[in-house]
């Protein structure tokens, strides 16, 4: 079940001091979003990533991924992404103690020692089209995962929008690709106005690409309450 401890509820109350007839500030929206994920004892979702790339003078290349996330506090976790065109899979899981990863492209099963679980997410970033660093960066905020939802700089409020029947708030902000580069991607986030969970992320072409295009659209459908059955957080890599 999705729990909301008293501390999180107090945070929500103090974060939204504006009256009903004024728009929330970007900071208030981010605080509510972060508090919603921090308050969870379980979470699950299904999502789609759509990549769109067009080198200068070339035709548009599109690729799609499907992913699923399962989480039970404090540490049980399962994430799987599958590439539509090839069926290639990448899985990150933690039954409760240590994190593991497996990639169908290499057949390699990596096990991460205690305190090194963040490495599993870093390795998974490229094969999952970055989806592994979206919601998990909020669920494991203390781990310091560097996803766009936790590294947004100077967000601006972009209004409200109905998204597949759900009222959402929109935030837009530049997101730096890494600490040592000035390259940024203008990123838009759609936050559910009722649950404060993320429903969509759009990452535009990074700066410095000239006339090339490189866009990523991620659609997320949260599923709650989520099951916490232990079997949902185990994975047996195929042999051979």
Secondary structure, 3 states (H helix, E strand, C coil): CCCCCHHHHHHHHHHCCCCCCCCCCHHHHHHHHHHHHHCCCEEEEEEEEEEEEECCCCCCEEEEEEEEEEEECCCEEEEEEEECCCCCEEEEEECCCCCEEEECCCCEEEECCCCCCHHHHHHHHHHCCCHHHCHHHHHCHHHCCCCHHHHCEEEEEEEEEEECCEEEEEEEEEEECCCCCCCEEEEEEEEECCCCCEEEEEECCCCCCCCCEEEEEEEEEEECCCCCCHHHHCCCCCCC
